[in-house]
Amino acid sequence: MNNLGVQTMPKKNDEKITLKPRLKMRFLELELQQQDVADKMNESKQMISLWSTGKKQPTLKKAFKLARLLNCSIEELWDYEEEE
């Protein structure tokens, strides 16, 4: 809570959240290459690769766009784990 009494989001280093990507499996199921997805998402192939390996995470807007493109839910693309 800040000095105005407003609940604030935890700082990045305080968060204990893990997102484990399952993008590669979905690409295989749909017989898509990372370049195909990159072209449709207007992203670089390298960025799609980073999302697929969990080294980077897309914005929420891009995650929804990707899920829509792959005809699935965000939950099907990433496992969300929150540590206490």
Beta strands, then each sheet from edge to edge (+ up, - down):
strand 1: 17-21
strand 2: 78-82
sheet 1: 1+ 2-
end
